[in-house]
Amino acid sequence: MSDESDLRLKCLLADFAAVKAEIARRSDLQRIAFAAYAGFLVFVLQKTIEQPHLIGPSRVLVWPAAFLTLLFQAREQSEIRRLSKILSEVIAESARRLRGTSDIHVLFPSETHRKHSPDAFWYDRILQWTAFLLAPLAWSVVPCLGTLADYPRDGMFWLGASIAWASGVLTLAILVREAGRASYREQASPHWKNDE
């Protein structure tokens, strides 16, 4: 292999390392956002138990928090998918051509021969639906059953209720969209299937 080929291969490996580091950084951001959201839910629950008059405002805050956290998670996941595609289709393919090998799996096996566990996929979906839809829904509906008549019907009440339900509808839309995208990926791409 020539010096120029060696230099190109080193550049590809540097790109590979940089993209892997960016994927890891974005994955960490997703974990941090989810932990912050879970912490927020626990904080709101604790404050509402201590001060029951805060139940109305807490309902208004829970849905936008769920929506914004899920939106952030979906955006980061989309970028992780894009970066993974760069690894498996651009960098690995360029390295394969540079090395003159026909088997791309030899150079970057982790990026070109991924196995996707159907169990992990469905556990992830269950976690998302529970955290971002069922938890806020339970928080909105259950305490409300016996006490809705006690709340004043002023403008702030209706504004808060509108914000909460709009955020809930948008959260449901993102969850349904992500579930549809994942189902499409399973059918369209062999990378997302188990090779057993």
RATASUL-V120523 format. One record per helix or strand of 2 or more residues. SS is the DSSP state (H for helix, E for strand). FROM is the first residue (numbers start at 0). LEN is the number of residues. If there is no record, write none. Layout:
BEGIN
ss:from:len
SS:FROM:LEN
SS:FROM:LEN
END
This chain:
BEGIN
ss:from:len
H:2:48
H:51:48
H:103:3
H:108:4
H:117:24
H:147:3
H:154:34
H:189:3
END
